[in-house]
Amino acid sequence: MKQVLVLGAHGKIAQLVTKNLLAHDIQQKLFLRNSARLQIEDPAKEWLIEGNATSLFDLQQAMTGSEIVYANLAGEIVEEARNVVAAMKAKGIKRLIWISTLGIYDEVPGNYGKWNHEQLDGGYLETYAEAASVIEDSGLDYTIIRPAWLDDQTEIAYELTYKGQAFKGTEVSRASIADLVTKIILDPELYLGESLGVNKPNTDGDKPAWYN
Ligand SMILES: NC(=O)c1ccc[n+]([C@@H]2O[C@H](COP(=O)([O-])OP(=O)(O)OC[C@H]3O[C@@H](n4cnc5c(N)ncnc54)[C@H](OP(=O)(O)O)[C@@H]3O)[C@@H](O)[C@H]2O)c1
């Protein structure tokens, strides 16, 4: 059975992906800080591994036996990116799905782009951009995912833009991002070497709807 390592498994999107994958023949290693927070639903398919993505040692230990790494991380994102790349290379794992954010290429046009900078500049956007370039320069088989502003609606509705294209829309559900990640884990040839903007169709505007 194919094995995926989920980094940041207590994250909101990650938990949706985990639930989706339970319906498939996939083994999941769930890597998180403070593992007491997560309950396993199917012990034949899921393991908890406590660890910190700022620790190369923890990551290398966790990667043994995995074919795919899905990183749903936050925080010290540049250090985490470097460690994930180094651990994957040390373990000979090629396939990485990396959750990033909109705006890392200054690809968000118009007033929304300006607003997004106002909200995210000053440490977040810059470090997420640097982390993404670590991934892009890694030589790994990566897919970077750049979600619009996230909400917790259950609706799955999304469209994609590619690196070099202007970002579309303002918002997207975590359930939509989880759907995309699940599809890639099930078919790892999808979106190889791509950096994908992901938005809900017809949500163009100056801000996500809940800010209006
Ligand atoms: N909010 C938005 O509108 C928006 C839009 C675009 C992109 N994003 C980005 O999308 C990503 C995923 O979103 P989400 O909603 O799933 O985020 P989330 O719930 O905050 O999940 C991120 C996870 O990263 C884990 N993490 C942070 N540092 C770690 C470390 N050193 N070692 C291990 N795990 C670590 C956190 O662990 P703990 O549970 O231990 O803290 C958390 O569970 C985030 O990077 C977020 O910034 C957000």
The ligand as an SDF file (V2000), in Angstrom:
LIG
                    3D

 48 52  0  0  0  0  0  0  0  0999 V2000
   -5.7110   31.2810    6.4690 N   0  0  0  0  0  0  0  0  0  0  0  0
   -5.6700   31.5560    5.1700 C   0  0  0  0  0  0  0  0  0  0  0  0
   -6.5430   32.2390    4.6310 O   0  0  0  0  0  0  0  0  0  0  0  0
   -4.5530   30.9970    4.3190 C   0  0  0  0  0  0  0  0  0  0  0  0
   -4.5280   31.2680    2.9530 C   0  0  0  0  0  0  0  0  0  0  0  0
   -3.5280   30.6890    2.1660 C   0  0  0  0  0  0  0  0  0  0  0  0
   -2.5910   29.8420    2.7230 C   0  0  0  0  0  0  0  0  0  0  0  0
   -2.6290   29.6030    4.0820 N   0  0  0  0  0  0  0  0  0  0  0  0
   -1.6240   28.6820    4.6280 C   0  0  0  0  0  0  0  0  0  0  0  0
   -2.0780   27.3620    4.3850 O   0  0  0  0  0  0  0  0  0  0  0  0
   -1.4060   26.4760    5.2720 C   0  0  0  0  0  0  0  0  0  0  0  0
   -2.3500   25.4260    5.7950 C   0  0  0  0  0  0  0  0  0  0  0  0
   -3.5570   25.9930    6.2720 O   0  0  0  0  0  0  0  0  0  0  0  0
   -4.3500   25.3360    7.5180 P   0  0  0  0  0  0  0  0  0  0  0  0
   -5.6060   26.1070    7.6590 O   0  0  0  0  0  0  0  0  0  0  0  0
   -4.3730   23.8690    7.3960 O   0  0  0  0  0  0  0  0  0  0  0  0
   -3.3210   25.7860    8.6660 O   0  0  0  0  0  0  0  0  0  0  0  0
   -3.1690   25.2990   10.1650 P   0  0  0  0  0  0  0  0  0  0  0  0
   -4.4240   24.6770   10.6740 O   0  0  0  0  0  0  0  0  0  0  0  0
   -2.5900   26.4610   10.9220 O   0  0  0  0  0  0  0  0  0  0  0  0
   -2.0540   24.1350   10.0390 O   0  0  0  0  0  0  0  0  0  0  0  0
   -0.6920   24.3910   10.0180 C   0  0  0  0  0  0  0  0  0  0  0  0
   -0.0540   23.3020   10.8400 C   0  0  0  0  0  0  0  0  0  0  0  0
    1.3760   23.4870   10.7930 O   0  0  0  0  0  0  0  0  0  0  0  0
    1.8540   22.9230   11.9640 C   0  0  0  0  0  0  0  0  0  0  0  0
    3.2080   23.3510   12.2770 N   0  0  0  0  0  0  0  0  0  0  0  0
    3.6920   24.6020   12.3810 C   0  0  0  0  0  0  0  0  0  0  0  0
    4.9910   24.5650   12.6960 N   0  0  0  0  0  0  0  0  0  0  0  0
    5.3200   23.2440   12.8170 C   0  0  0  0  0  0  0  0  0  0  0  0
    6.5030   22.5640   13.1400 C   0  0  0  0  0  0  0  0  0  0  0  0
    7.6500   23.2250   13.4120 N   0  0  0  0  0  0  0  0  0  0  0  0
    6.5020   21.2200   13.1760 N   0  0  0  0  0  0  0  0  0  0  0  0
    5.3670   20.5270   12.9240 C   0  0  0  0  0  0  0  0  0  0  0  0
    4.1960   21.1210   12.5940 N   0  0  0  0  0  0  0  0  0  0  0  0
    4.1820   22.4660   12.5550 C   0  0  0  0  0  0  0  0  0  0  0  0
    0.8970   23.4280   13.0420 C   0  0  0  0  0  0  0  0  0  0  0  0
    1.0600   22.5670   14.1270 O   0  0  0  0  0  0  0  0  0  0  0  0
    0.4360   22.8120   15.5780 P   0  0  0  0  0  0  0  0  0  0  0  0
   -0.9700   22.3040   15.4510 O   0  0  0  0  0  0  0  0  0  0  0  0
    1.3170   21.9910   16.4450 O   0  0  0  0  0  0  0  0  0  0  0  0
    0.5270   24.2870   15.8390 O   0  0  0  0  0  0  0  0  0  0  0  0
   -0.4420   23.3390   12.3350 C   0  0  0  0  0  0  0  0  0  0  0  0
   -1.1480   22.1610   12.6930 O   0  0  0  0  0  0  0  0  0  0  0  0
   -0.7550   27.3440    6.3380 C   0  0  0  0  0  0  0  0  0  0  0  0
    0.6230   27.4470    6.0660 O   0  0  0  0  0  0  0  0  0  0  0  0
   -1.4150   28.7000    6.1180 C   0  0  0  0  0  0  0  0  0  0  0  0
   -0.5760   29.7780    6.4980 O   0  0  0  0  0  0  0  0  0  0  0  0
   -3.5870   30.1520    4.8700 C   0  0  0  0  0  0  0  0  0  0  0  0
  1  2  1  0
  2  3  2  0
  2  4  1  0
  4  5  1  0
  4 48  2  0
  5  6  2  0
  6  7  1  0
  7  8  2  0
  8  9  1  0
  8 48  1  0
  9 10  1  0
  9 46  1  0
 10 11  1  0
 11 12  1  0
 11 44  1  0
 12 13  1  0
 13 14  1  0
 14 15  2  0
 14 16  1  0
 14 17  1  0
 17 18  1  0
 18 19  2  0
 18 20  1  0
 18 21  1  0
 21 22  1  0
 22 23  1  0
 23 24  1  0
 23 42  1  0
 24 25  1  0
 25 26  1  0
 25 36  1  0
 26 27  1  0
 26 35  1  0
 27 28  2  0
 28 29  1  0
 29 30  1  0
 29 35  2  0
 30 31  1  0
 30 32  2  0
 32 33  1  0
 33 34  2  0
 34 35  1  0
 36 37  1  0
 36 42  1  0
 37 38  1  0
 38 39  2  0
 38 40  1  0
 38 41  1  0
 42 43  1  0
 44 45  1  0
 44 46  1  0
 46 47  1  0
M  CHG  2   8   1  16  -1
M  END
$$$$
